[in-house]
Amino acid sequence: MEITAAIEALGALAQESRLKAFRLLVRQGPAGMAAGDIARALAVPNNTMSSHLATLSRAGLIGSRKESRSVIYAVDLDGTRALLSFLLEDCCRGKPDLSAGLIEATLASCCPAPEECCPV
């Protein structure tokens, strides 16, 4: 991940409603959640939540899919993995391969196959 993409992703998370939405979607897993349900769960107006979800999507942290008349949002594991890898790149005394196993183990425990998690 390039530093500019990391800054965009971190900036997207640096707002209370967006961070809460991201964490809510992480808990929802592959099924994701409809935009209106996210707004209701977080007590945020629909149009405001729509803007927040667009920001998270542009940052590569969530994806969306259409189901009937609803837009379903789910965490984008590839984007999340890339951000976590970037943040841990210099850990372990410059041996990022040591931390890569932690990221993969954590993500695999909730969603073993990325293609099953976040169909977009």
SEFIDREN-68465 format. One record per atom (N, C-alpha, C): x, y, z. Coordinates in pm, whole numbers, plus 32768, in hexadecimal, padded with zeros to 4 digits. Example, Ala and Ser with C-alpha at 12.3 -4.5 7.8 and 13.67 -1.06 7.14 Angstrom:
BEGIN
+------+------+------+
:   px :   py :   pz :
+------+------+------+
: 8527 : 7DC7 : 830C :
: 84CE : 7E3E : 830C :
: 8528 : 7EB6 : 830C :
: 8505 : 7F1F : 82C4 :
: 8557 : 7F96 : 82CA :
: 850A : 8003 : 8313 :
+------+------+------+
***
This chain:
BEGIN
+------+------+------+
:   px :   py :   pz :
+------+------+------+
: 8055 : 7F8B : 8000 :
: 8000 : 8000 : 8000 :
: 805A : 807C : 8000 :
: 8036 : 80D8 : 7FAC :
: 807E : 8157 : 7FA7 :
: 8055 : 81AE : 801D :
: 80AD : 8208 : 8042 :
: 8091 : 825D : 80B5 :
: 8015 : 82B4 : 80A0 :
: 7FFE : 82E1 : 8025 :
: 7F87 : 8334 : 800C :
: 7F06 : 82E5 : 8022 :
: 7F06 : 8266 : 7FFB :
: 7E90 : 8212 : 8011 :
: 7E7E : 81F8 : 80A7 :
: 7EEB : 81E4 : 80EF :
: 7EE2 : 81D0 : 8180 :
: 7EAB : 824C : 81C4 :
: 7ED8 : 82C1 : 8199 :
: 7EA6 : 833E : 81D3 :
: 7E11 : 834C : 81B8 :
: 7DE5 : 832A : 813F :
: 7D56 : 8332 : 811E :
: 7D05 : 82D2 : 8176 :
: 7D37 : 8258 : 8187 :
: 7CF0 : 81F6 : 81D9 :
: 7CEC : 8222 : 826C :
: 7D5B : 824F : 829E :
: 7D5E : 827D : 832A :
: 7D07 : 82F9 : 833C :
: 7D08 : 8351 : 82DA :
: 7CB3 : 83C7 : 82DF :
: 7C1F : 83A1 : 82DF :
: 7BFD : 833A : 8293 :
: 7B72 : 830C : 828F :
: 7B47 : 82D8 : 8317 :
: 7BA3 : 829B : 835E :
: 7B82 : 8264 : 83E2 :
: 7B8B : 82CD : 8452 :
: 7BC0 : 8341 : 8432 :
: 7BD9 : 83A8 : 8497 :
: 7B5F : 8401 : 84AE :
: 7AEC : 83C6 : 84AA :
: 7A6E : 840D : 84C4 :
: 7A14 : 83AA : 850C :
: 79D4 : 83D6 : 8576 :
: 798B : 837C : 85CF :
: 7923 : 8325 : 8589 :
: 78CC : 8360 : 853A :
: 7863 : 8311 : 84F9 :
: 789C : 82AD : 8496 :
: 7903 : 82D6 : 844C :
: 7941 : 8279 : 83EB :
: 7987 : 8207 : 8432 :
: 79CC : 8226 : 849F :
: 7A10 : 81BC : 84EA :
: 79A9 : 815A : 8524 :
: 793C : 818E : 8559 :
: 78D2 : 8138 : 858E :
: 7894 : 80E3 : 851F :
: 787E : 811E : 84AA :
: 7846 : 80D3 : 8439 :
: 78A5 : 8064 : 840E :
: 7925 : 8083 : 8404 :
: 7988 : 801F : 83DC :
: 7989 : 7FAC : 8440 :
: 798D : 7FCC : 84C0 :
: 798F : 7F64 : 8527 :
: 790F : 7F11 : 8525 :
: 789E : 7F51 : 850D :
: 781F : 7F0A : 8501 :
: 7825 : 7EA8 : 848C :
: 785A : 7ED4 : 841C :
: 7863 : 7E7C : 83A7 :
: 78C7 : 7E0B : 83BD :
: 7931 : 7E24 : 8406 :
: 798E : 7DB8 : 8428 :
: 7943 : 7D4D : 8478 :
: 78F1 : 7D78 : 84D7 :
: 78A4 : 7D17 : 8528 :
: 783D : 7CCC : 84D5 :
: 7807 : 7D0C : 846D :
: 77A0 : 7CCB : 841A :
: 77DA : 7C5F : 83C0 :
: 785A : 7C68 : 83A3 :
: 789B : 7C03 : 8351 :
: 786E : 7C08 : 82C1 :
: 7873 : 7B97 : 827C :
: 7858 : 7B91 : 81EC :
: 77CC : 7BBC : 81C4 :
: 776C : 7BA7 : 821B :
: 76E2 : 7BCA : 81F9 :
: 76D2 : 7C60 : 81E7 :
: 7720 : 7CAD : 822F :
: 7715 : 7D3D : 8226 :
: 7692 : 7D70 : 825F :
: 7670 : 7DE9 : 8238 :
: 75FB : 7E29 : 8272 :
: 75C8 : 7E93 : 8211 :
: 7547 : 7EA4 : 820B :
: 750B : 7F0A : 81B4 :
: 752C : 7F94 : 81EA :
: 753D : 7FF2 : 818F :
: 7562 : 807B : 81B4 :
: 7500 : 80B6 : 8218 :
: 747F : 80A4 : 8203 :
: 741B : 80DA : 825E :
: 7424 : 809D : 82E9 :
: 7443 : 801C : 82EF :
: 7452 : 7FD9 : 8370 :
: 74CD : 800D : 83BB :
: 7537 : 8029 : 8371 :
: 75AF : 8062 : 83AF :
: 758D : 80EA : 83EA :
: 7548 : 813C : 839C :
: 7523 : 81C2 : 83CA :
: 74CD : 81B9 : 8448 :
: 746A : 815F : 8449 :
: 7414 : 8150 : 84BE :
: 7463 : 811E : 8537 :
: 74B9 : 80BC : 8522 :
: 7506 : 8083 : 8591 :
: 7560 : 80EB : 85D3 :
: 7590 : 8149 : 8583 :
: 75ED : 81AE : 85B8 :
: 75A9 : 8234 : 85D2 :
: 7525 : 8239 : 85BB :
: 74D7 : 82B4 : 85D0 :
: 7512 : 832A : 8583 :
: 752D : 8311 : 8503 :
: 7564 : 8377 : 84A9 :
: 74FF : 8388 : 8437 :
: 74E1 : 8402 : 840D :
: 7484 : 8415 : 839D :
: 74B4 : 83CA : 8320 :
: 7455 : 8396 : 82D2 :
: 7477 : 8346 : 825C :
: 74D5 : 838D : 81FC :
: 74B9 : 840D : 81DD :
: 750F : 8452 : 817C :
: 759C : 8468 : 81B2 :
: 75A8 : 847F : 8234 :
: 762C : 848E : 8272 :
: 7676 : 8409 : 826F :
: 7630 : 839D : 8290 :
: 766F : 8319 : 828F :
: 769A : 82F4 : 8202 :
: 764B : 8319 : 819F :
: 766F : 82FE : 8114 :
: 76F6 : 833E : 80F2 :
: 770B : 83B8 : 811F :
: 778B : 83FC : 8107 :
: 77FD : 83B4 : 8150 :
: 77E3 : 838A : 81CB :
: 784A : 8343 : 8218 :
: 786F : 82BF : 81D5 :
: 780A : 8276 : 81A6 :
: 7824 : 81F6 : 8164 :
: 7870 : 820A : 80E2 :
: 7851 : 8275 : 809A :
: 789B : 8293 : 801F :
: 792E : 82AF : 803D :
: 7948 : 82F5 : 80AA :
: 79D2 : 8313 : 80D1 :
: 7A1D : 8293 : 80F2 :
: 79DF : 823A : 813E :
: 7A1E : 81BA : 8161 :
: 7A34 : 8164 : 80E5 :
: 79D6 : 816A : 8089 :
: 79E2 : 811D : 800D :
: 7A55 : 8151 : 7FB6 :
: 7A5D : 81D6 : 7FA6 :
: 7ACB : 8210 : 7F58 :
: 7B54 : 81F0 : 7F95 :
: 7B56 : 81E0 : 8018 :
: 7BD3 : 81C1 : 805E :
: 7BF5 : 812C : 8053 :
: 7B9D : 80DD : 8017 :
: 7BB8 : 804E : 8004 :
: 7BA1 : 7FF9 : 807F :
: 7B55 : 802C : 80E1 :
: 7B3F : 7FE2 : 815C :
: 7ABC : 7F95 : 815D :
: 7A5D : 7FBE : 8109 :
: 79DF : 7F75 : 80FE :
: 79B9 : 7F6B : 806A :
: 7961 : 7F0F : 804D :
: 792C : 7F01 : 7FC6 :
: 7894 : 7EFA : 7FCF :
: 7854 : 7F02 : 7F5D :
: 77C2 : 7EFD : 7F5D :
: 7790 : 7EA4 : 7EEC :
: 7716 : 7E76 : 7EFE :
: 76D2 : 7E28 : 7E97 :
: 763E : 7E48 : 7E9E :
: 75FB : 7E3B : 7E2E :
: 756B : 7E53 : 7E26 :
: 7522 : 7DD1 : 7E43 :
: 74BE : 7DDA : 7E98 :
: 7463 : 7D6B : 7EB0 :
: 73D7 : 7DA4 : 7EAD :
: 7390 : 7D83 : 7E44 :
: 730B : 7DB9 : 7E31 :
: 7314 : 7E51 : 7E2E :
: 72CF : 7E95 : 7E8A :
: 72D5 : 7F27 : 7E8C :
: 7337 : 7F5C : 7EF4 :
: 737F : 7F02 : 7F35 :
: 73DC : 7F2A : 7F9E :
: 746C : 7F26 : 7F6D :
: 74BE : 7F7B : 7FA9 :
: 754E : 7F74 : 7F95 :
: 7587 : 7F39 : 8016 :
: 75CC : 7EC9 : 8007 :
: 7606 : 7E82 : 8078 :
: 769B : 7EA2 : 807D :
: 76C9 : 7ECC : 80F0 :
: 7757 : 7EEB : 8103 :
: 7797 : 7E7F : 8159 :
: 7813 : 7E5D : 8139 :
: 7860 : 7DFB : 8186 :
: 78F2 : 7E28 : 8188 :
: 7939 : 7DFC : 81EE :
: 79C6 : 7E1E : 81F9 :
: 7A11 : 7DE3 : 8181 :
: 7A6F : 7E2E : 814B :
: 7AC5 : 7DFF : 80DE :
: 7B43 : 7DC8 : 811F :
: 7B4D : 7D44 : 8124 :
: 7BBE : 7D06 : 8169 :
: 7C43 : 7D24 : 8125 :
: 7C44 : 7D2E : 80A2 :
: 7CC2 : 7D4D : 805E :
: 7CF4 : 7DD8 : 8085 :
: 7C9B : 7E3A : 8087 :
: 7CC1 : 7EC1 : 80AE :
: 7CEA : 7EC8 : 8140 :
: 7C9F : 7E82 : 8195 :
: 7CBF : 7E80 : 8224 :
: 7D45 : 7E3C : 823B :
: 7D5B : 7DCE : 81F6 :
: 7DDA : 7D85 : 8200 :
: 7E4E : 7DDE : 81D2 :
: 7E3A : 7E26 : 8166 :
: 7EA4 : 7E7E : 8134 :
: 7EC6 : 7EEB : 8199 :
: 7E60 : 7F27 : 81D6 :
: 7E79 : 7F8F : 8239 :
: 7EC0 : 7F56 : 82B4 :
: 7E91 : 7EE4 : 82E5 :
: 7ED3 : 7EA7 : 8359 :
: 7F64 : 7E82 : 8339 :
: 7F7B : 7E4D : 82C4 :
: 8003 : 7E2A : 829C :
: 805C : 7EA5 : 8294 :
: 8026 : 7F12 : 825D :
: 8071 : 7F8F : 8256 :
: 8096 : 7FBF : 82E2 :
: 8035 : 7FBB : 833E :
: 804E : 7FEB : 83C6 :
: 80B4 : 7F96 : 8410 :
: 80BA : 7F16 : 83EF :
: 8116 : 7EBB : 8434 :
: 8195 : 7EA0 : 83E6 :
: 81A4 : 7EE4 : 8376 :
: 8215 : 7ECC : 831D :
: 829D : 7ED2 : 8362 :
: 82AD : 7F2B : 83C0 :
: 832F : 7F3D : 8401 :
: 8338 : 7EFB : 848A :
: 82D2 : 7EAF : 84AD :
: 82D9 : 7E6F : 8530 :
: 833A : 7DF9 : 852D :
: 834D : 7DC0 : 859D :
: 83A1 : 7D47 : 85A9 :
: 842F : 7D60 : 8575 :
: 8460 : 7DD9 : 8592 :
: 84E8 : 7DFE : 856A :
: 84FF : 7DF0 : 84D4 :
: 849C : 7E20 : 8489 :
: 84AB : 7E21 : 83F8 :
: 8493 : 7D9B : 83B5 :
: 844C : 7D41 : 83F8 :
: 842E : 7CBE : 83BE :
: 8396 : 7CB1 : 83B1 :
: 835C : 7CF3 : 834B :
: 82CA : 7CF5 : 833E :
: 828D : 7C6B : 8328 :
: 82DB : 7C0B : 82FA :
: 82A6 : 7B86 : 82E5 :
: 8278 : 7B47 : 8369 :
: 82B2 : 7B73 : 83D8 :
: 8287 : 7B40 : 845A :
: 81FA : 7B71 : 847E :
: 81DB : 7BED : 845D :
: 8156 : 7C22 : 847D :
: 80EE : 7BF8 : 8417 :
: 8117 : 7BD6 : 839E :
: 80B7 : 7BAE : 8337 :
: 8063 : 7B37 : 8364 :
: 80A1 : 7ADA : 83AA :
: 8059 : 7A65 : 83DD :
: 7FEC : 7A8D : 843F :
: 8006 : 7AF3 : 8490 :
: 7FA2 : 7B22 : 84F0 :
: 7F29 : 7B5A : 84A9 :
: 7F41 : 7BAA : 8443 :
: 7ED3 : 7BE7 : 83F7 :
: 7E7F : 7B7B : 83B5 :
: 7EC2 : 7B1F : 8371 :
: 7E7A : 7AB6 : 832B :
: 7E2D : 7A5D : 838B :
: 7E69 : 7A3B : 83FD :
: 7E25 : 79E5 : 845E :
: 7DA9 : 7A2B : 8495 :
: 7DB5 : 7AAB : 84B1 :
: 7D44 : 7AF6 : 84E6 :
: 7CD2 : 7AFC : 8480 :
: 7CF2 : 7B20 : 8405 :
: 7C8A : 7B2A : 839F :
: 7C52 : 7AA3 : 837B :
: 7CA6 : 7A3D : 8378 :
: 7C77 : 79B6 : 8354 :
: 7C19 : 797E : 83BE :
: 7C2B : 79A8 : 843A :
: 7BD5 : 7972 : 84A4 :
: 7B44 : 799F : 8494 :
: 7B2E : 7A13 : 8456 :
: 7AA4 : 7A40 : 8445 :
: 7A73 : 7A29 : 83B6 :
: 7ACD : 7A1B : 8359 :
: 7AA5 : 7A0B : 82CE :
: 7B12 : 79C2 : 8282 :
: 7B0A : 793F : 8278 :
: 7B76 : 78EF : 823E :
: 7B95 : 790D : 81AC :
: 7B33 : 7931 : 815C :
: 7B4E : 794A : 80CE :
: 7B22 : 79D6 : 80AA :
: 7B80 : 7A30 : 8086 :
: 7B5B : 7ABA : 8068 :
: 7AED : 7AC8 : 8000 :
: 7AE9 : 7A72 : 7F9D :
: 7A83 : 7A7D : 7F36 :
: 79F8 : 7A5F : 7F6D :
: 79F0 : 7A15 : 7FDC :
: 796F : 79FA : 801C :
: 7945 : 7A6D : 8076 :
: 79A4 : 7ABC : 80A1 :
: 7987 : 7B26 : 8103 :
: 7944 : 7B9F : 80C6 :
: 797B : 7BCF : 8060 :
: 7954 : 7C53 : 8032 :
: 7933 : 7C54 : 7F9E :
: 78C9 : 7C10 : 7F77 :
: 78A7 : 7C14 : 7EEA :
: 787C : 7CA1 : 7EC4 :
: 78C1 : 7CD9 : 7E62 :
: 789D : 7D5F : 7E35 :
: 7886 : 7D60 : 7DA0 :
+------+------+------+
***
